[in-house]
Amino acid sequence: MFEVTAIDERIMDRDVYLRNVVTGKKEECFDNSIGYSDDNNFLFMEIGSKYECKILLIGDQKKEENDETYKLFFAEDRLTKIGNYKFLKVYLDKEEYYILADKLFLSDEDEYILFDFFRKDLLEVDGHISPMFVN
């Protein structure tokens, strides 16, 4: 569960600032859902309100660990379908995130993936899936 603490609006997208109500972790999430759909978007989110959110990490798988890579550990139920796409559920510290499963090199024995992400996107809010992933 996340509480919206601030929203920076722009013409076709925005940044939504969230706080995990359990861990206290603050997240800055990019939201471009309005650019994809006039009626299936996340504009219903309001400052001070709480929502169940799934956060997508945008970046690339890496082969070697360095200062810019993160070790993301897989959840037990690591492969999940959201909308029309498959995602991997991962953990960074105690926080849950998702990464697009397409074009990743993994084996069933792997416990983690090395990943370099540059952005966090809103993937799903209270059961509403980002329009990027439903068509």
C-alpha positions, 0 to 999 in steps of 0.5 A: 500500500502506498500513499501519494505524497506529491504529483508533478504534472506535465502536459502528457506525463507526470511524476507521482511521489509515493510512500510505502505505508509499511516500510516508509520507503519513498518512490518517484514513479513516472506516469505516462498513462494519459498519453496512451488512453483518455479513460484508462489512465492513473489520473484518479490518483490524488495526493494524500490517498492510498493505493495498491501499486505495482512499480515497474523498473525500466532498465537493462539486464547486466552480466557483471556486477558494478556500481550501477547494477542492482541485485534483484532477488526473485519472488517465489512466484517470480513469473506473472502476467499483467495485462498482455505481458509477462513480468518478473516479480523481484525484490530490492532490499524489502521492496517489491518491483516488476521487470518486463520478462521479455528478452531476459536471459535466465535459468530456473536455478537463478535466484537473482538478476543483475539489473541496471534501472534508470526509472520507475514507472507505475505499472498497476494501481488498484487493479488498473493496469497501465494502458501500455500493457493491455493492448 
